[in-house]
Amino acid sequence: MAWVRIEGPANQGNADCIRQFLRGRFDKGWRRFVIDLEDCGGIDSTFIGMLYRLAATVAEADENGGVEIINPSERNERSIRKLGLDSLIQIDREGQAWKEEQELVRTNLGQPLSCPPVNKQDHAEMVLEAHEALAAANEENERRFYDVLEFLRQDLEMEKAEG
């Protein structure tokens, strides 16, 4: 199982770093992922889309795998559920699951992972990919993120033309 504990905001600023870590674990055969949001101040659509894409990939690869969110604040949980993603991402608001593991993580917390800066084009591609995953999740999200997707695609095209 791969365990990620977010301290501070979960947003487009750190989504790529977390995505790379989780993808690396997935590529090594890991299929269970726990995202601990106990100390997460807020979560944005890019981060949620990144998690949803991971959950969809895991579900396709292994029916016994999955992505679980534990200890989300009411607001963070509401953000995930509002997008209709709780059918694929398991949410444990009270943090009842993984009690032993949570204690081990708290006891052994070291230095947070530092992420190297991402260039603008890679960042734009990651944000677009996350929002495409959200739009693909259901029709309401497709309508909700239509304008965002158009803007992101245009932004990416300009970035590619400049680069």
C-alpha positions as CSV (number, residue, x, y, z in Angstrom):
1,M,0.0,0.0,0.0
2,A,1.2,3.5,-0.8
3,W,0.4,6.1,1.8
4,V,0.4,9.8,1.1
5,R,-0.2,12.4,3.9
6,I,-1.0,15.9,2.7
7,E,0.0,18.7,4.9
8,G,-1.3,22.0,3.7
9,P,-3.3,22.5,0.5
10,A,-3.8,19.7,-2.0
11,N,-3.8,21.7,-5.2
12,Q,-2.3,22.1,-8.7
13,G,0.9,23.3,-7.1
14,N,1.7,19.9,-5.6
15,A,-0.5,17.6,-7.7
16,D,2.2,16.8,-10.2
17,C,4.7,15.8,-7.6
18,I,2.1,13.5,-5.8
19,R,1.0,12.2,-9.2
20,Q,4.5,11.2,-10.1
21,F,5.0,9.5,-6.7
22,L,1.7,7.6,-7.0
23,R,2.3,6.6,-10.7
24,G,5.8,5.3,-9.7
25,R,4.2,3.1,-7.1
26,F,1.5,1.9,-9.6
27,D,4.2,1.1,-12.2
28,K,5.9,-1.0,-9.5
29,G,2.7,-3.0,-9.0
30,W,1.1,-1.3,-6.1
31,R,-2.7,-1.2,-6.3
32,R,-3.8,0.2,-2.9
33,F,-3.4,3.9,-2.2
34,V,-4.4,5.8,0.9
35,I,-4.5,9.6,0.9
36,D,-4.6,11.0,4.4
37,L,-6.1,14.5,4.4
38,E,-6.1,15.1,8.1
39,D,-3.8,18.2,7.9
40,C,-5.0,19.3,4.4
41,G,-6.3,22.8,4.4
42,G,-8.1,22.6,1.1
43,I,-8.3,20.5,-2.1
44,D,-8.8,21.8,-5.6
45,S,-10.2,20.3,-8.8
46,T,-6.8,19.5,-10.3
47,F,-5.8,17.5,-7.3
48,I,-9.2,15.7,-7.2
49,G,-9.0,15.0,-10.9
50,M,-5.5,13.5,-10.5
51,L,-6.8,11.2,-7.7
52,Y,-9.8,10.2,-9.8
53,R,-7.6,9.4,-12.8
54,L,-5.4,7.2,-10.5
55,A,-8.5,5.5,-9.1
56,A,-9.9,4.8,-12.6
57,T,-6.5,3.3,-13.6
58,V,-6.3,1.2,-10.5
59,A,-9.9,-0.1,-11.0
60,E,-9.1,-1.0,-14.6
61,A,-6.0,-2.9,-13.6
62,D,-7.1,-4.7,-10.4
63,E,-10.6,-5.1,-9.0
64,N,-9.1,-5.5,-5.5
65,G,-7.1,-2.3,-5.7
66,G,-8.4,1.1,-4.9
67,V,-7.9,4.7,-3.8
68,E,-9.0,5.7,-0.3
69,I,-9.3,9.1,1.2
70,I,-9.1,9.2,5.0
71,N,-9.6,12.0,7.5
72,P,-10.9,14.7,5.0
73,S,-12.4,17.8,6.5
74,E,-16.1,18.2,5.8
75,R,-15.3,20.8,3.1
76,N,-12.8,18.5,1.3
77,E,-15.2,15.5,1.5
78,R,-18.0,17.7,0.1
79,S,-15.7,18.8,-2.8
80,I,-15.0,15.2,-3.8
81,R,-18.7,14.1,-3.4
82,K,-19.9,17.1,-5.3
83,L,-18.0,16.0,-8.3
84,G,-19.6,12.5,-8.0
85,L,-16.3,10.8,-7.5
86,D,-17.1,9.0,-4.3
87,S,-18.3,6.0,-6.3
88,L,-14.7,5.2,-7.3
89,I,-12.8,6.9,-4.5
90,Q,-13.6,5.4,-1.1
91,I,-13.9,8.1,1.7
92,D,-13.4,7.5,5.4
93,R,-14.3,10.8,7.0
94,E,-13.6,9.6,10.6
95,G,-10.4,7.9,9.8
96,Q,-11.6,4.6,11.2
97,A,-9.7,2.4,8.7
98,W,-6.0,1.9,8.9
99,K,-5.7,2.9,12.6
100,E,-2.4,1.1,13.1
101,E,-1.0,2.5,9.9
102,Q,-2.1,6.1,10.8
103,E,-0.2,5.8,14.1
104,L,2.9,4.5,12.4
105,V,2.8,7.4,9.9
106,R,2.4,9.9,12.7
107,T,5.2,8.4,14.7
108,N,7.6,8.2,11.8
109,L,6.9,11.4,9.9
110,G,10.1,12.7,8.5
111,Q,10.9,15.5,6.2
112,P,8.2,16.2,3.6
113,L,8.8,15.2,0.1
114,S,10.2,18.2,-1.8
115,C,9.2,18.5,-5.4
116,P,11.3,19.9,-8.2
117,P,9.8,22.7,-10.2
118,V,7.7,21.7,-13.2
119,N,8.0,23.5,-16.5
120,K,4.9,25.5,-17.6
121,Q,4.0,23.1,-20.4
122,D,4.2,19.9,-18.3
123,H,2.2,21.7,-15.6
124,A,-0.5,22.8,-18.1
125,E,-0.6,19.2,-19.5
126,M,-1.1,17.8,-15.9
127,V,-3.9,20.3,-15.1
128,L,-5.6,19.5,-18.4
129,E,-5.3,15.8,-17.8
130,A,-6.8,16.1,-14.3
131,H,-9.8,18.1,-15.6
132,E,-10.3,15.7,-18.5
133,A,-10.6,12.9,-16.0
134,L,-13.2,14.9,-14.0
135,A,-15.2,15.6,-17.1
136,A,-15.1,12.0,-18.1
137,A,-16.4,10.9,-14.8
138,N,-20.0,12.0,-15.4
139,E,-22.2,14.3,-17.6
140,E,-22.6,17.0,-14.9
141,N,-18.8,17.3,-14.6
142,E,-18.5,17.5,-18.4
143,R,-20.8,20.5,-18.4
144,R,-19.2,22.0,-15.3
145,F,-15.7,21.9,-16.7
146,Y,-16.4,22.6,-20.3
147,D,-15.1,26.2,-20.3
148,V,-12.2,25.2,-18.0
149,L,-11.2,22.5,-20.5
150,E,-11.4,24.9,-23.4
151,F,-9.3,27.5,-21.6
152,L,-6.7,24.9,-20.6
153,R,-6.5,23.5,-24.1
154,Q,-6.0,27.0,-25.6
155,D,-3.4,27.8,-22.9
156,L,-1.5,24.6,-23.7
157,E,-1.5,25.3,-27.4
158,M,-0.1,28.8,-26.7
159,E,2.5,27.2,-24.4
160,K,3.5,24.7,-27.1
161,A,3.7,27.5,-29.7
162,E,6.0,29.6,-27.5
163,G,8.1,26.6,-26.4
